[in-house]
Amino acid sequence: MTKFINKAVYSVATFAFATLSAKAQLLVQRFEPVGFSQVTITDQFWKPKLDKVATATLQACIVQTEQKTGRIRNFEKVARKQGEKHEGIYYDDSDVYKAIEAMSYSLKNRPDATVQQKADEWIDKIAAAQLPDGYLNTYYTLTGLDKRWTDMERHEDYCAGHLIEAAVAYYNTTGKRKLLDVAIRFADHIDSTFRIKNRPWVSGHQEIELALMRLYHLTKQDRYLKLADWFLDQRGHGYGKGKIWDEWKNPKYCQDDVPVKQQKEITGHAVRAMYQYTGAADVAAATNDPGYMNAMTTVWEDVVHRNMYLTGGIGSSGHNEGFTDDFDLPNESAYCETCASVGMVFWNQRMNLLTGESKYIDVLERSLYNGALDGLSLSGDRFFYGNPLSSAGNYGRSEWFGTACCPSNIARLVASLGDYIYGRSEQGIWVNLFVASNTTFRFGKTDVPLQLDTHYPWEGTVKLTVNPAKKVAYALHVRIPGWADNVPVPGKLYQFTDSNSAKVEILLNGKPATYRQEKGYAVIDRTWQKGDVVEVKLPMDIRQVAARKEVKADQDRIALQRGPLVYCVEGVDNAGKAWNILVPAKATYQTKSHQVLDEPVVAIQANVAVVEAAPDGLSIQTTPKIITAIPYYSWANRGKSPMQVWLPSRIKEIKITE
């Protein structure tokens, strides 16, 4: 059995610090994330959501996975070996694994013996379905093993990747290694089947690459790093076989048209792309390969500068669940799959770790608070697959989906929030997200407990208290969000319509702090002692956002943002209408406390013009009114209702309805 570290401390990407040439220094990971298992979240905004995931969301996943669908039954059928038929779709195994991964994180956030017992029960059934050679896939085992590893589109390696991610997460929470042993055997099977024989294989749905990197960082076994690199290197050479290549004739769909290191633009399926580039970033950090880094930097700019919605969502088209032309960002038909926003969080975290630049966390935060969180209902048991930026009132949340990747994906992201808050190096602490929590760092032999207090995203004050056992020197890096410095997103795809003169204020023990700015962070480098307090005060003004003129769908329209949150107008708060609003040039705004079901939010009230039919029914008139806008993530929780993020500032045409 493969040997690996026994200490159950989780990190999305833990890389050894090495002595490298000056040229390679550009690629060295600046710091590593503090894993979820080392962070306790106390946040008033996020803690209730973690609790909802640990209860309502996981319960929905459990009921759907083992009762309402055949996902668990498929594993039981394999173990019985009675020739029973497979139920469902060929990639359904992955939803079981993602649910276990979500359980793993939730067991840290909210220990629950019943949930752990359910996870162990599922793991026993998964282990019983594994073949002696390590292969594990219920679809092929039940429909014909002679067809395994013949169709690259059929998600065999994709399911394997989610198994690996679940196994690593469960081991790091519980210390139990039964699922990890299963994952290692399957990874070894894949390695011996392909890489050693150098048998070509292009993953039709990327995921295995980033999963293998997680296994590599846990086990320290080079074969998994080499296998992840091998999978990436297979792309763009014409090796593809299966529906994507043979029937659709569309290798761009899964980013297989050119080799990864030569890719310069975003193409195809959005989720596949996000998983691929996350894995490539992990490999780049471990191998110092500039080819991957250069490609990812170029592709990242193509996404963020030309193909990203204001919400951080990506993938405008439902036709290919992905990308079309630059600046093609329609609102009502926006696809913006929840899984793609989850992938944006993964990828941007890795880019931040590689470069030390805060702009990647700016994008991560935008996707997390808006595009991804929107996929989960406030009750925790309803979901969005796609996340449009406007609705005529016919779009609602669902209990589940036939292809059910999104519910378990948003569950595992929210539950693993602790992975994204802090970073560390041998000389420093990084604070990336403003989530009330506590953790402990270690410098030399000195422990440094850190407590973060905040009412973010509703308020802009962030308080950091450190209590080292004795005086200790290190650099504290606190992210200054781009939106707090008049830059809503990197690349000027979106811009604020005015310039806010309010500045970020940073205090150390009540007095203005001395700090330097480095790559988007305020860096306070000093000797710290018990009770030191840093306060960061971020301006929380209501800002109007406009899009570049190339984004035709948003011309002569504005959107509202406050802090990291994008707002929308929903009919339920505005006399049932959201499409009759005209924002005047000098609209005024103010905040108010508001409730969306049981969710306390800061809403925006705006003085605007509302277009209405005149009393005679033969003309229209504009009437000044006060409307209410709510955070985008909270819409469609009170039934179907019209909604708009981008509000018109000019009338272009009139549509008459009865």
Secondary structure as a PSIPRED ss2 file (coil, helix, strand):
# PSIPRED VFORMAT (PSIPRED V4.0)

   1 M C   1.000  0.000  0.000
   2 T C   1.000  0.000  0.000
   3 K C   1.000  0.000  0.000
   4 F C   1.000  0.000  0.000
   5 I C   1.000  0.000  0.000
   6 N C   1.000  0.000  0.000
   7 K C   1.000  0.000  0.000
   8 A C   1.000  0.000  0.000
   9 V C   1.000  0.000  0.000
  10 Y C   1.000  0.000  0.000
  11 S C   1.000  0.000  0.000
  12 V C   1.000  0.000  0.000
  13 A C   1.000  0.000  0.000
  14 T C   1.000  0.000  0.000
  15 F C   1.000  0.000  0.000
  16 A C   1.000  0.000  0.000
  17 F C   1.000  0.000  0.000
  18 A C   1.000  0.000  0.000
  19 T C   1.000  0.000  0.000
  20 L C   1.000  0.000  0.000
  21 S C   1.000  0.000  0.000
  22 A C   1.000  0.000  0.000
  23 K C   1.000  0.000  0.000
  24 A H   0.000  1.000  0.000
  25 Q H   0.000  1.000  0.000
  26 L H   0.000  1.000  0.000
  27 L H   0.000  1.000  0.000
  28 V C   1.000  0.000  0.000
  29 Q C   1.000  0.000  0.000
  30 R C   1.000  0.000  0.000
  31 F C   1.000  0.000  0.000
  32 E E   0.000  0.000  1.000
  33 P E   0.000  0.000  1.000
  34 V C   1.000  0.000  0.000
  35 G C   1.000  0.000  0.000
  36 F H   0.000  1.000  0.000
  37 S H   0.000  1.000  0.000
  38 Q H   0.000  1.000  0.000
  39 V C   1.000  0.000  0.000
  40 T E   0.000  0.000  1.000
  41 I E   0.000  0.000  1.000
  42 T C   1.000  0.000  0.000
  43 D C   1.000  0.000  0.000
  44 Q C   1.000  0.000  0.000
  45 F C   1.000  0.000  0.000
  46 W C   1.000  0.000  0.000
  47 K H   0.000  1.000  0.000
  48 P H   0.000  1.000  0.000
  49 K H   0.000  1.000  0.000
  50 L H   0.000  1.000  0.000
  51 D H   0.000  1.000  0.000
  52 K H   0.000  1.000  0.000
  53 V H   0.000  1.000  0.000
  54 A H   0.000  1.000  0.000
  55 T H   0.000  1.000  0.000
  56 A H   0.000  1.000  0.000
  57 T H   0.000  1.000  0.000
  58 L H   0.000  1.000  0.000
  59 Q H   0.000  1.000  0.000
  60 A H   0.000  1.000  0.000
  61 C H   0.000  1.000  0.000
  62 I H   0.000  1.000  0.000
  63 V H   0.000  1.000  0.000
  64 Q H   0.000  1.000  0.000
  65 T H   0.000  1.000  0.000
  66 E H   0.000  1.000  0.000
  67 Q H   0.000  1.000  0.000
  68 K H   0.000  1.000  0.000
  69 T C   1.000  0.000  0.000
  70 G C   1.000  0.000  0.000
  71 R H   0.000  1.000  0.000
  72 I H   0.000  1.000  0.000
  73 R H   0.000  1.000  0.000
  74 N H   0.000  1.000  0.000
  75 F H   0.000  1.000  0.000
  76 E H   0.000  1.000  0.000
  77 K H   0.000  1.000  0.000
  78 V H   0.000  1.000  0.000
  79 A H   0.000  1.000  0.000
  80 R H   0.000  1.000  0.000
  81 K C   1.000  0.000  0.000
  82 Q C   1.000  0.000  0.000
  83 G C   1.000  0.000  0.000
  84 E C   1.000  0.000  0.000
  85 K C   1.000  0.000  0.000
  86 H C   1.000  0.000  0.000
  87 E C   1.000  0.000  0.000
  88 G C   1.000  0.000  0.000
  89 I C   1.000  0.000  0.000
  90 Y C   1.000  0.000  0.000
  91 Y C   1.000  0.000  0.000
  92 D C   1.000  0.000  0.000
  93 D H   0.000  1.000  0.000
  94 S H   0.000  1.000  0.000
  95 D H   0.000  1.000  0.000
  96 V H   0.000  1.000  0.000
  97 Y H   0.000  1.000  0.000
  98 K H   0.000  1.000  0.000
  99 A H   0.000  1.000  0.000
 100 I H   0.000  1.000  0.000
 101 E H   0.000  1.000  0.000
 102 A H   0.000  1.000  0.000
 103 M H   0.000  1.000  0.000
 104 S H   0.000  1.000  0.000
 105 Y H   0.000  1.000  0.000
 106 S H   0.000  1.000  0.000
 107 L H   0.000  1.000  0.000
 108 K H   0.000  1.000  0.000
 109 N H   0.000  1.000  0.000
 110 R C   1.000  0.000  0.000
 111 P C   1.000  0.000  0.000
 112 D C   1.000  0.000  0.000
 113 A H   0.000  1.000  0.000
 114 T H   0.000  1.000  0.000
 115 V H   0.000  1.000  0.000
 116 Q H   0.000  1.000  0.000
 117 Q H   0.000  1.000  0.000
 118 K H   0.000  1.000  0.000
 119 A H   0.000  1.000  0.000
 120 D H   0.000  1.000  0.000
 121 E H   0.000  1.000  0.000
 122 W H   0.000  1.000  0.000
 123 I H   0.000  1.000  0.000
 124 D H   0.000  1.000  0.000
 125 K H   0.000  1.000  0.000
 126 I H   0.000  1.000  0.000
 127 A H   0.000  1.000  0.000
 128 A H   0.000  1.000  0.000
 129 A C   1.000  0.000  0.000
 130 Q C   1.000  0.000  0.000
 131 L C   1.000  0.000  0.000
 132 P C   1.000  0.000  0.000
 133 D C   1.000  0.000  0.000
 134 G C   1.000  0.000  0.000
 135 Y C   1.000  0.000  0.000
 136 L C   1.000  0.000  0.000
 137 N C   1.000  0.000  0.000
 138 T H   0.000  1.000  0.000
 139 Y H   0.000  1.000  0.000
 140 Y H   0.000  1.000  0.000
 141 T H   0.000  1.000  0.000
 142 L H   0.000  1.000  0.000
 143 T H   0.000  1.000  0.000
 144 G C   1.000  0.000  0.000
 145 L H   0.000  1.000  0.000
 146 D H   0.000  1.000  0.000
 147 K H   0.000  1.000  0.000
 148 R C   1.000  0.000  0.000
 149 W C   1.000  0.000  0.000
 150 T C   1.000  0.000  0.000
 151 D C   1.000  0.000  0.000
 152 M C   1.000  0.000  0.000
 153 E C   1.000  0.000  0.000
 154 R C   1.000  0.000  0.000
 155 H C   1.000  0.000  0.000
 156 E H   0.000  1.000  0.000
 157 D H   0.000  1.000  0.000
 158 Y H   0.000  1.000  0.000
 159 C H   0.000  1.000  0.000
 160 A H   0.000  1.000  0.000
 161 G H   0.000  1.000  0.000
 162 H H   0.000  1.000  0.000
 163 L H   0.000  1.000  0.000
 164 I H   0.000  1.000  0.000
 165 E H   0.000  1.000  0.000
 166 A H   0.000  1.000  0.000
 167 A H   0.000  1.000  0.000
 168 V H   0.000  1.000  0.000
 169 A H   0.000  1.000  0.000
 170 Y H   0.000  1.000  0.000
 171 Y H   0.000  1.000  0.000
 172 N H   0.000  1.000  0.000
 173 T H   0.000  1.000  0.000
 174 T H   0.000  1.000  0.000
 175 G C   1.000  0.000  0.000
 176 K C   1.000  0.000  0.000
 177 R C   1.000  0.000  0.000
 178 K H   0.000  1.000  0.000
 179 L H   0.000  1.000  0.000
 180 L H   0.000  1.000  0.000
 181 D H   0.000  1.000  0.000
 182 V H   0.000  1.000  0.000
 183 A H   0.000  1.000  0.000
 184 I H   0.000  1.000  0.000
 185 R H   0.000  1.000  0.000
 186 F H   0.000  1.000  0.000
 187 A H   0.000  1.000  0.000
 188 D H   0.000  1.000  0.000
 189 H H   0.000  1.000  0.000
 190 I H   0.000  1.000  0.000
 191 D H   0.000  1.000  0.000
 192 S H   0.000  1.000  0.000
 193 T H   0.000  1.000  0.000
 194 F C   1.000  0.000  0.000
 195 R C   1.000  0.000  0.000
 196 I C   1.000  0.000  0.000
 197 K C   1.000  0.000  0.000
 198 N C   1.000  0.000  0.000
 199 R C   1.000  0.000  0.000
 200 P C   1.000  0.000  0.000
 201 W C   1.000  0.000  0.000
 202 V C   1.000  0.000  0.000
 203 S C   1.000  0.000  0.000
 204 G C   1.000  0.000  0.000
 205 H C   1.000  0.000  0.000
 206 Q C   1.000  0.000  0.000
 207 E C   1.000  0.000  0.000
 208 I H   0.000  1.000  0.000
 209 E H   0.000  1.000  0.000
 210 L H   0.000  1.000  0.000
 211 A H   0.000  1.000  0.000
 212 L H   0.000  1.000  0.000
 213 M H   0.000  1.000  0.000
 214 R H   0.000  1.000  0.000
 215 L H   0.000  1.000  0.000
 216 Y H   0.000  1.000  0.000
 217 H H   0.000  1.000  0.000
 218 L H   0.000  1.000  0.000
 219 T H   0.000  1.000  0.000
 220 K C   1.000  0.000  0.000
 221 Q C   1.000  0.000  0.000
 222 D H   0.000  1.000  0.000
 223 R H   0.000  1.000  0.000
 224 Y H   0.000  1.000  0.000
 225 L H   0.000  1.000  0.000
 226 K H   0.000  1.000  0.000
 227 L H   0.000  1.000  0.000
 228 A H   0.000  1.000  0.000
 229 D H   0.000  1.000  0.000
 230 W H   0.000  1.000  0.000
 231 F H   0.000  1.000  0.000
 232 L H   0.000  1.000  0.000
 233 D H   0.000  1.000  0.000
 234 Q C   1.000  0.000  0.000
 235 R C   1.000  0.000  0.000
 236 G C   1.000  0.000  0.000
 237 H C   1.000  0.000  0.000
 238 G C   1.000  0.000  0.000
 239 Y C   1.000  0.000  0.000
 240 G C   1.000  0.000  0.000
 241 K C   1.000  0.000  0.000
 242 G C   1.000  0.000  0.000
 243 K H   0.000  1.000  0.000
 244 I H   0.000  1.000  0.000
 245 W H   0.000  1.000  0.000
 246 D H   0.000  1.000  0.000
 247 E H   0.000  1.000  0.000
 248 W C   1.000  0.000  0.000
 249 K C   1.000  0.000  0.000
 250 N C   1.000  0.000  0.000
 251 P H   0.000  1.000  0.000
 252 K H   0.000  1.000  0.000
 253 Y H   0.000  1.000  0.000
 254 C H   0.000  1.000  0.000
 255 Q C   1.000  0.000  0.000
 256 D C   1.000  0.000  0.000
 257 D C   1.000  0.000  0.000
 258 V C   1.000  0.000  0.000
 259 P C   1.000  0.000  0.000
 260 V H   0.000  1.000  0.000
 261 K H   0.000  1.000  0.000
 262 Q H   0.000  1.000  0.000
 263 Q C   1.000  0.000  0.000
 264 K C   1.000  0.000  0.000
 265 E C   1.000  0.000  0.000
 266 I C   1.000  0.000  0.000
 267 T C   1.000  0.000  0.000
 268 G C   1.000  0.000  0.000
 269 H E   0.000  0.000  1.000
 270 A H   0.000  1.000  0.000
 271 V H   0.000  1.000  0.000
 272 R H   0.000  1.000  0.000
 273 A H   0.000  1.000  0.000
 274 M H   0.000  1.000  0.000
 275 Y H   0.000  1.000  0.000
 276 Q H   0.000  1.000  0.000
 277 Y H   0.000  1.000  0.000
 278 T H   0.000  1.000  0.000
 279 G H   0.000  1.000  0.000
 280 A H   0.000  1.000  0.000
 281 A H   0.000  1.000  0.000
 282 D H   0.000  1.000  0.000
 283 V H   0.000  1.000  0.000
 284 A H   0.000  1.000  0.000
 285 A H   0.000  1.000  0.000
 286 A H   0.000  1.000  0.000
 287 T H   0.000  1.000  0.000
 288 N C   1.000  0.000  0.000
 289 D C   1.000  0.000  0.000
 290 P H   0.000  1.000  0.000
 291 G H   0.000  1.000  0.000
 292 Y H   0.000  1.000  0.000
 293 M H   0.000  1.000  0.000
 294 N H   0.000  1.000  0.000
 295 A H   0.000  1.000  0.000
 296 M H   0.000  1.000  0.000
 297 T H   0.000  1.000  0.000
 298 T H   0.000  1.000  0.000
 299 V H   0.000  1.000  0.000
 300 W H   0.000  1.000  0.000
 301 E H   0.000  1.000  0.000
 302 D H   0.000  1.000  0.000
 303 V H   0.000  1.000  0.000
 304 V H   0.000  1.000  0.000
 305 H H   0.000  1.000  0.000
 306 R H   0.000  1.000  0.000
 307 N C   1.000  0.000  0.000
 308 M E   0.000  0.000  1.000
 309 Y C   1.000  0.000  0.000
 310 L C   1.000  0.000  0.000
 311 T C   1.000  0.000  0.000
 312 G C   1.000  0.000  0.000
 313 G C   1.000  0.000  0.000
 314 I E   0.000  0.000  1.000
 315 G C   1.000  0.000  0.000
 316 S C   1.000  0.000  0.000
 317 S E   0.000  0.000  1.000
 318 G C   1.000  0.000  0.000
 319 H C   1.000  0.000  0.000
 320 N C   1.000  0.000  0.000
 321 E C   1.000  0.000  0.000
 322 G E   0.000  0.000  1.000
 323 F C   1.000  0.000  0.000
 324 T C   1.000  0.000  0.000
 325 D C   1.000  0.000  0.000
 326 D C   1.000  0.000  0.000
 327 F C   1.000  0.000  0.000
 328 D C   1.000  0.000  0.000
 329 L C   1.000  0.000  0.000
 330 P C   1.000  0.000  0.000
 331 N C   1.000  0.000  0.000
 332 E C   1.000  0.000  0.000
 333 S C   1.000  0.000  0.000
 334 A C   1.000  0.000  0.000
 335 Y C   1.000  0.000  0.000
 336 C C   1.000  0.000  0.000
 337 E C   1.000  0.000  0.000
 338 T H   0.000  1.000  0.000
 339 C H   0.000  1.000  0.000
 340 A H   0.000  1.000  0.000
 341 S H   0.000  1.000  0.000
 342 V H   0.000  1.000  0.000
 343 G H   0.000  1.000  0.000
 344 M H   0.000  1.000  0.000
 345 V H   0.000  1.000  0.000
 346 F H   0.000  1.000  0.000
 347 W H   0.000  1.000  0.000
 348 N H   0.000  1.000  0.000
 349 Q H   0.000  1.000  0.000
 350 R H   0.000  1.000  0.000
 351 M H   0.000  1.000  0.000
 352 N H   0.000  1.000  0.000
 353 L H   0.000  1.000  0.000
 354 L H   0.000  1.000  0.000
 355 T H   0.000  1.000  0.000
 356 G C   1.000  0.000  0.000
 357 E C   1.000  0.000  0.000
 358 S C   1.000  0.000  0.000
 359 K H   0.000  1.000  0.000
 360 Y H   0.000  1.000  0.000
 361 I H   0.000  1.000  0.000
 362 D H   0.000  1.000  0.000
 363 V H   0.000  1.000  0.000
 364 L H   0.000  1.000  0.000
 365 E H   0.000  1.000  0.000
 366 R H   0.000  1.000  0.000
 367 S H   0.000  1.000  0.000
 368 L H   0.000  1.000  0.000
 369 Y H   0.000  1.000  0.000
 370 N H   0.000  1.000  0.000
 371 G H   0.000  1.000  0.000
 372 A H   0.000  1.000  0.000
 373 L H   0.000  1.000  0.000
 374 D H   0.000  1.000  0.000
 375 G H   0.000  1.000  0.000
 376 L E   0.000  0.000  1.000
 377 S C   1.000  0.000  0.000
 378 L C   1.000  0.000  0.000
 379 S C   1.000  0.000  0.000
 380 G C   1.000  0.000  0.000
 381 D C   1.000  0.000  0.000
 382 R C   1.000  0.000  0.000
 383 F E   0.000  0.000  1.000
 384 F C   1.000  0.000  0.000
 385 Y C   1.000  0.000  0.000
 386 G C   1.000  0.000  0.000
 387 N C   1.000  0.000  0.000
 388 P C   1.000  0.000  0.000
 389 L C   1.000  0.000  0.000
 390 S E   0.000  0.000  1.000
 391 S E   0.000  0.000  1.000
 392 A C   1.000  0.000  0.000
 393 G C   1.000  0.000  0.000
 394 N C   1.000  0.000  0.000
 395 Y C   1.000  0.000  0.000
 396 G C   1.000  0.000  0.000
 397 R C   1.000  0.000  0.000
 398 S E   0.000  0.000  1.000
 399 E C   1.000  0.000  0.000
 400 W C   1.000  0.000  0.000
 401 F C   1.000  0.000  0.000
 402 G C   1.000  0.000  0.000
 403 T C   1.000  0.000  0.000
 404 A C   1.000  0.000  0.000
 405 C H   0.000  1.000  0.000
 406 C H   0.000  1.000  0.000
 407 P H   0.000  1.000  0.000
 408 S H   0.000  1.000  0.000
 409 N H   0.000  1.000  0.000
 410 I H   0.000  1.000  0.000
 411 A H   0.000  1.000  0.000
 412 R H   0.000  1.000  0.000
 413 L H   0.000  1.000  0.000
 414 V H   0.000  1.000  0.000
 415 A H   0.000  1.000  0.000
 416 S C   1.000  0.000  0.000
 417 L H   0.000  1.000  0.000
 418 G H   0.000  1.000  0.000
 419 D H   0.000  1.000  0.000
 420 Y H   0.000  1.000  0.000
 421 I C   1.000  0.000  0.000
 422 Y E   0.000  0.000  1.000
 423 G E   0.000  0.000  1.000
 424 R E   0.000  0.000  1.000
 425 S C   1.000  0.000  0.000
 426 E C   1.000  0.000  0.000
 427 Q C   1.000  0.000  0.000
 428 G E   0.000  0.000  1.000
 429 I E   0.000  0.000  1.000
 430 W E   0.000  0.000  1.000
 431 V E   0.000  0.000  1.000
 432 N C   1.000  0.000  0.000
 433 L C   1.000  0.000  0.000
 434 F C   1.000  0.000  0.000
 435 V C   1.000  0.000  0.000
 436 A C   1.000  0.000  0.000
 437 S E   0.000  0.000  1.000
 438 N E   0.000  0.000  1.000
 439 T E   0.000  0.000  1.000
 440 T E   0.000  0.000  1.000
 441 F E   0.000  0.000  1.000
 442 R E   0.000  0.000  1.000
 443 F E   0.000  0.000  1.000
 444 G C   1.000  0.000  0.000
 445 K C   1.000  0.000  0.000
 446 T E   0.000  0.000  1.000
 447 D E   0.000  0.000  1.000
 448 V E   0.000  0.000  1.000
 449 P E   0.000  0.000  1.000
 450 L E   0.000  0.000  1.000
 451 Q E   0.000  0.000  1.000
 452 L E   0.000  0.000  1.000
 453 D E   0.000  0.000  1.000
 454 T E   0.000  0.000  1.000
 455 H C   1.000  0.000  0.000
 456 Y C   1.000  0.000  0.000
 457 P C   1.000  0.000  0.000
 458 W C   1.000  0.000  0.000
 459 E C   1.000  0.000  0.000
 460 G C   1.000  0.000  0.000
 461 T E   0.000  0.000  1.000
 462 V E   0.000  0.000  1.000
 463 K E   0.000  0.000  1.000
 464 L E   0.000  0.000  1.000
 465 T E   0.000  0.000  1.000
 466 V E   0.000  0.000  1.000
 467 N C   1.000  0.000  0.000
 468 P C   1.000  0.000  0.000
 469 A C   1.000  0.000  0.000
 470 K C   1.000  0.000  0.000
 471 K C   1.000  0.000  0.000
 472 V E   0.000  0.000  1.000
 473 A E   0.000  0.000  1.000
 474 Y E   0.000  0.000  1.000
 475 A E   0.000  0.000  1.000
 476 L E   0.000  0.000  1.000
 477 H E   0.000  0.000  1.000
 478 V E   0.000  0.000  1.000
 479 R E   0.000  0.000  1.000
 480 I C   1.000  0.000  0.000
 481 P C   1.000  0.000  0.000
 482 G H   0.000  1.000  0.000
 483 W H   0.000  1.000  0.000
 484 A H   0.000  1.000  0.000
 485 D H   0.000  1.000  0.000
 486 N C   1.000  0.000  0.000
 487 V C   1.000  0.000  0.000
 488 P C   1.000  0.000  0.000
 489 V C   1.000  0.000  0.000
 490 P C   1.000  0.000  0.000
 491 G C   1.000  0.000  0.000
 492 K C   1.000  0.000  0.000
 493 L C   1.000  0.000  0.000
 494 Y E   0.000  0.000  1.000
 495 Q E   0.000  0.000  1.000
 496 F E   0.000  0.000  1.000
 497 T C   1.000  0.000  0.000
 498 D C   1.000  0.000  0.000
 499 S C   1.000  0.000  0.000
 500 N C   1.000  0.000  0.000
 501 S C   1.000  0.000  0.000
 502 A C   1.000  0.000  0.000
 503 K C   1.000  0.000  0.000
 504 V C   1.000  0.000  0.000
 505 E E   0.000  0.000  1.000
 506 I E   0.000  0.000  1.000
 507 L E   0.000  0.000  1.000
 508 L E   0.000  0.000  1.000
 509 N C   1.000  0.000  0.000
 510 G C   1.000  0.000  0.000
 511 K E   0.000  0.000  1.000
 512 P E   0.000  0.000  1.000
 513 A C   1.000  0.000  0.000
 514 T C   1.000  0.000  0.000
 515 Y C   1.000  0.000  0.000
 516 R E   0.000  0.000  1.000
 517 Q E   0.000  0.000  1.000
 518 E E   0.000  0.000  1.000
 519 K C   1.000  0.000  0.000
 520 G C   1.000  0.000  0.000
 521 Y E   0.000  0.000  1.000
 522 A E   0.000  0.000  1.000
 523 V E   0.000  0.000  1.000
 524 I E   0.000  0.000  1.000
 525 D E   0.000  0.000  1.000
 526 R E   0.000  0.000  1.000
 527 T E   0.000  0.000  1.000
 528 W E   0.000  0.000  1.000
 529 Q C   1.000  0.000  0.000
 530 K C   1.000  0.000  0.000
 531 G C   1.000  0.000  0.000
 532 D E   0.000  0.000  1.000
 533 V E   0.000  0.000  1.000
 534 V E   0.000  0.000  1.000
 535 E E   0.000  0.000  1.000
 536 V E   0.000  0.000  1.000
 537 K E   0.000  0.000  1.000
 538 L C   1.000  0.000  0.000
 539 P C   1.000  0.000  0.000
 540 M C   1.000  0.000  0.000
 541 D C   1.000  0.000  0.000
 542 I E   0.000  0.000  1.000
 543 R E   0.000  0.000  1.000
 544 Q E   0.000  0.000  1.000
 545 V E   0.000  0.000  1.000
 546 A E   0.000  0.000  1.000
 547 A E   0.000  0.000  1.000
 548 R C   1.000  0.000  0.000
 549 K C   1.000  0.000  0.000
 550 E C   1.000  0.000  0.000
 551 V C   1.000  0.000  0.000
 552 K H   0.000  1.000  0.000
 553 A H   0.000  1.000  0.000
 554 D H   0.000  1.000  0.000
 555 Q C   1.000  0.000  0.000
 556 D C   1.000  0.000  0.000
 557 R E   0.000  0.000  1.000
 558 I E   0.000  0.000  1.000
 559 A E   0.000  0.000  1.000
 560 L E   0.000  0.000  1.000
 561 Q E   0.000  0.000  1.000
 562 R E   0.000  0.000  1.000
 563 G C   1.000  0.000  0.000
 564 P C   1.000  0.000  0.000
 565 L E   0.000  0.000  1.000
 566 V E   0.000  0.000  1.000
 567 Y E   0.000  0.000  1.000
 568 C E   0.000  0.000  1.000
 569 V E   0.000  0.000  1.000
 570 E E   0.000  0.000  1.000
 571 G H   0.000  1.000  0.000
 572 V H   0.000  1.000  0.000
 573 D H   0.000  1.000  0.000
 574 N C   1.000  0.000  0.000
 575 A C   1.000  0.000  0.000
 576 G C   1.000  0.000  0.000
 577 K C   1.000  0.000  0.000
 578 A C   1.000  0.000  0.000
 579 W C   1.000  0.000  0.000
 580 N C   1.000  0.000  0.000
 581 I E   0.000  0.000  1.000
 582 L E   0.000  0.000  1.000
 583 V C   1.000  0.000  0.000
 584 P C   1.000  0.000  0.000
 585 A C   1.000  0.000  0.000
 586 K C   1.000  0.000  0.000
 587 A C   1.000  0.000  0.000
 588 T C   1.000  0.000  0.000
 589 Y E   0.000  0.000  1.000
 590 Q E   0.000  0.000  1.000
 591 T E   0.000  0.000  1.000
 592 K E   0.000  0.000  1.000
 593 S E   0.000  0.000  1.000
 594 H E   0.000  0.000  1.000
 595 Q E   0.000  0.000  1.000
 596 V E   0.000  0.000  1.000
 597 L C   1.000  0.000  0.000
 598 D C   1.000  0.000  0.000
 599 E E   0.000  0.000  1.000
 600 P E   0.000  0.000  1.000
 601 V E   0.000  0.000  1.000
 602 V E   0.000  0.000  1.000
 603 A E   0.000  0.000  1.000
 604 I E   0.000  0.000  1.000
 605 Q E   0.000  0.000  1.000
 606 A E   0.000  0.000  1.000
 607 N E   0.000  0.000  1.000
 608 V E   0.000  0.000  1.000
 609 A E   0.000  0.000  1.000
 610 V E   0.000  0.000  1.000
 611 V E   0.000  0.000  1.000
 612 E E   0.000  0.000  1.000
 613 A E   0.000  0.000  1.000
 614 A C   1.000  0.000  0.000
 615 P C   1.000  0.000  0.000
 616 D C   1.000  0.000  0.000
 617 G C   1.000  0.000  0.000
 618 L C   1.000  0.000  0.000
 619 S C   1.000  0.000  0.000
 620 I E   0.000  0.000  1.000
 621 Q E   0.000  0.000  1.000
 622 T E   0.000  0.000  1.000
 623 T E   0.000  0.000  1.000
 624 P E   0.000  0.000  1.000
 625 K E   0.000  0.000  1.000
 626 I E   0.000  0.000  1.000
 627 I E   0.000  0.000  1.000
 628 T E   0.000  0.000  1.000
 629 A E   0.000  0.000  1.000
 630 I E   0.000  0.000  1.000
 631 P E   0.000  0.000  1.000
 632 Y H   0.000  1.000  0.000
 633 Y H   0.000  1.000  0.000
 634 S H   0.000  1.000  0.000
 635 W C   1.000  0.000  0.000
 636 A C   1.000  0.000  0.000
 637 N C   1.000  0.000  0.000
 638 R C   1.000  0.000  0.000
 639 G C   1.000  0.000  0.000
 640 K C   1.000  0.000  0.000
 641 S C   1.000  0.000  0.000
 642 P C   1.000  0.000  0.000
 643 M E   0.000  0.000  1.000
 644 Q E   0.000  0.000  1.000
 645 V C   1.000  0.000  0.000
 646 W C   1.000  0.000  0.000
 647 L E   0.000  0.000  1.000
 648 P E   0.000  0.000  1.000
 649 S C   1.000  0.000  0.000
 650 R C   1.000  0.000  0.000
 651 I C   1.000  0.000  0.000
 652 K C   1.000  0.000  0.000
 653 E C   1.000  0.000  0.000
 654 I C   1.000  0.000  0.000
 655 K C   1.000  0.000  0.000
 656 I C   1.000  0.000  0.000
 657 T C   1.000  0.000  0.000
 658 E C   1.000  0.000  0.000
